[in-house]
Amino acid sequence: MRFTIYQESRQGGRKNNEDRLAHCYSRDALLMVIADGMGGHYYGEVAAQIAVQTMTAAFQREAQPRLEDPFWFLQKNISNAHHAILSYCDLHKLKDSPRTTVVACVVQDNVAYWAHVGDSRLYLIRQDSILCRTRDHSQVQLMIDQGRITPEQAETHPERNKVYSCLGGSQMPDVECSRKTPLQSGDVIVLCTDGIWGMLPGNAMVQAMQHSNLLQAVPQCMDRVEQWAGAHGDNLSMIVVRWEDSYSELTRSSVSTQTMGPNEFTTQLDEFGHNHSYKSDLSDDEIERAIEEIRAAIDKYSFKK
């Protein structure tokens, strides 16, 4: 595999950052995942952390060096993350379970597979147009589907941030999977939370990703969104990959997995409480306790079939 990838998360104008994101790759497969937590105190952050940590831990167990069934992997481990969040809720006897959206994508054999719950999105951009985009599990999307409002009206609708499916809720999440989507060299896959897409129309997203250097394009895009959103803007998070299936000269920012061993992984995932972009008012002892509790909740469902 050959690709360029960049991820970043920012607090925006919120008191803390409840977004979490990660990517992980073996020699033959790539996983990207973003979660947008919802909940009081720091529990939304915990729900999102459980989601991304569940997915990356499972990927490292199962991609040896490729996944047997990427769609089954996505469905199974998103469900496992949901149950792990409920287990954490039971441990703390919380009256209202923390919740999170999730969008995850696997690329293997030059084919993309993705799944999502909630309104964190995936865009597949080919040349100068959006080839695919996830459909939000939100109240306003239902209204659009029913013809009650237009997409333009949805952009300012008061219920635009309300989702009807998420991880950690009282109902089993509605995990929606894509079709198998073959990739072409130059294709760009964008995963992002609503803090990004809520401020960035699709055509602006396409234009921003035309830059040849993603390591410059993504921060510049986030700078603009953060400026437009102002002092009360949402958390904003993005993972962007440009797929490169030709073995021409490698650019300095590209990743090639050709020399990786079959059981070797590279992962970019921030542990709870240990990244400056995830502000927290917790003490060091509270952070360490939360880390252990998150691990325990995930481990309970690590090998669930």
N, C-alpha and C positions, 0 to 999 in steps of 0.2 A: 504494500500500500504506500501511496505517496500523497501527502496532503499538507496544507498549512492550516493551523488552528490557533484561535485566540479566544480567551474568556476573561470576563471582568464583571464585577458586581460593585454597585455604589449605593450608598445610603440614601442619596437624594435629600429631600426635605423632611424625611421622617425621623422620629426619635431614635429608632434603631433599624437595623437591616434584617428583615425576615426572609430574604431571598437566600437560596443556596444553589450552588452549581458545581459541576465536576465533569471531567472527561477522563477516559481511561482507554488505553489501547494495548493490544497484544500484537503479535506479528501479522495476524490475518483479520483482525476485527477491531472496530472502534466503537466506543460507547460515549454518548453525550447526554447529560441530564440536567434539567433546571427545575427547581421547586420554589413556589411562592407561598410562604407560610401565613396562616391566619390564626390569631388567638391572643388572649390577654397575657400580661406579664411577658415572659420570654418563651412561652410555649409554642407560639407560631414558628419561631426559629427552630425549636426542637423538632416539630413535625417535619419541616423542610429538611433539616439535617438527617433525620431518620430516612426520609425518602431517598436522598442522593447517596447516603452511605449504604443503604440496603442494596441499591442498584449496582454501585461500584464493587462492593464486596462480592456480590453474586457473580458479576462479570469476571472477577479475578479467579473465582472458583471454576467457572464453567467454560470460559473462552480459552481452551487449551489445544491449539491456539485460536480455534474458531468455535462459534456457538453451533450446536446441533440444529436448533430451531429458533431463530431470532424472535419471531412473533410470540412463541411460547415463553421465551425468556422474558420478554417485556410484560406480557400479561401476568405471568406467575409472580414476578418480583415486584411489580406495582401493587398487586394484591397483598403480597407479603409485607410490603411497607405499610399498607393500610392497617393490617392486623398488628404490626409492631407499634404503630402510633396508639392504637386502642389499648394495647398492653401497657404502654407508658402511662396512659390516662388512668387505667385501673390502679397502677402502682401508686400514683399520686392522689387517687380518689378525687379526680377533677370532676366538677359538675358539668362542665362543657368541654368536650374533647378538642384539643388543638387540631387544626386542619391545614391542608396544603394542596395546592395544585401540583401537577407534575407533567412535564413533557420530556420524553426520552427517545433517542434515535440510535440505532445500530447500523453501521455500514460494514458490509462483508461481501467479498467477491464482487466489488463494484456495484453493489445493490444496497439501497437504503430501505430500512424498516423503521417505522416510528409508531409511537402510541402516546396518548395524552389523556389527562383527566383535568377538567377545569378550563381556565382561559389563558394559561401560558401557551405560547404558540411556537410552531415550527413553520418556516418558509423555505421552499426550495426555489432558488432563483437560477434560471438558465438564460444566459446572455443578458437581455435587457427586459425580462419579464418574469413574473411569478408563475412558476409551473404548478406548484401545489402550495396549499396553506391549510393548517388544521382549522377545524370548525369549533368555535368556543362552546363550552358547556355552560352557557350563561342565559339569564332571563331575557336579555335584549336579543340574543341570537334566536331564541324561540319566537320572539315577537317578529323578527325579520322573516323567519321561516313561515310564519302564519300570515304574513302580509300586513301586520298591524302597524309597523313602522318601517321606514327606509333605512338603509345602512348609514346614510348621512345623519338621520335623526338619532340613530343609536350612539353616535359619537358623543353626544351631549346628554343622553338620557340619564335621569337620576339613578336608575338601577343598573347602569352599565357594568358595575363591578361585582354584581351578585351572581355567583355561580350555583348551579343546581347539582353538580357532581364534584366531589373532591375526596382526598384521602383523609381518614380520621372522622368522617361524619357518621351519622346513625345508619345510613344506607350504604350498601356495597357500592364502590365506585363504578361508574360506567367507563370502562377502559376502551377507548376507541382506537383501533389500529388502522394503519394505512394499507395500501397495496404495496407489493414489492415494486420498488421504483429503481430501475437501472440508472446509474449516474454516468454522465459524460464529463470528460476533462474540462475543467473550468466551472463546473456547477458549484454553487454556493449554498450551503445549508445554514440557516439562522435559527437558533433557539432563543427565545426571549420571554421575559415576564411582561405583564401589562403596563408596567412603568415605561417600557420602551414603545410597544406598539400603540399604546393609547395616545402617544404624542407624535408618532411617526407614521404617516399614511404609507400605503404599500408602494406607491411610486417613488416616494422619498427613500424608502428602505432599499429599493432596487438601485437607485442612483448612488446611495452611500456605499453600497457593496461593489460598485464598479471599479473602485480604487484597486490598483495592482498589489498594494501592500496592506494586508488585513491588519497587521500590527500597528498601522497608522490609521486605517479606515475606521476600525471599531471604536477606539478611544475618541476620535474626532466626532463620530456619530453620537456617542454617549455625551460628549461635551455639549453638542447642540441640543439634545433632548433635555439634559439637565438645565440648560439655560432657558429653554422654552417653558419647562415645568415650573420654574421659579422656586421660591422658598418653601412651598408646601407640596412639592413634587413627590411622587412615589419612589420606593426603591426601584432601581433599574439594573437589570442583569442580562448579559448576552453571551452566547457561545456561537462563534462563527467558524465554519470550516470551508475552505476551498479545496475541492477534490481534484487531484492531479493523477490521472491514470497512465500518463506517458512517462517513460523513463529517460527524459531529456535531462539536460544539465540541471542539477538541484540548486534552487535558490537558498540563500543563507537562512531564511525563515522557515523553510519546508521541513517536514518530518518524513523520513523514509523508514519503514519497518523491515526492510529487506534483510537486514543483518541481525534482527532480534531472534532469540531462541524461542522454541515452541512454548515454554512455560514462563516467559519473561513479560512483564507488564510495566507500563509507565502510566502513572495516575497523577492528576492534579485535583486535589480535594482538600479544602481547609477543614481542620478539625474544629469542633465547636468551641467558640470563645477565644480562638487563637489567631485571628486575622483582624487587622486594623479596619478593614472595610465592613466588619460586622460588629457594630458598637453594642456593648452590653454593660449594664450597671451591676453585674454580678461580681462577687468577690472571687479571688483565685480558687478558694475552697469550693465555692458553689459551682464554678465552672468545671472543676475536676470531678465533682460529684455528678454533675449533669452528663459529662462525657461517659462515665462508667454506666450510668442508667441508660443512656442511649445505646451503648454497646450491648448491654444486657437485653434490651428490648429487641434489637436487631438479631442477636444471636438466637433468640427463642424461635425465630422463624427462618433462620439461615438455610436450613435444609428441607424446608417444607415443600412438598411436591404439588 
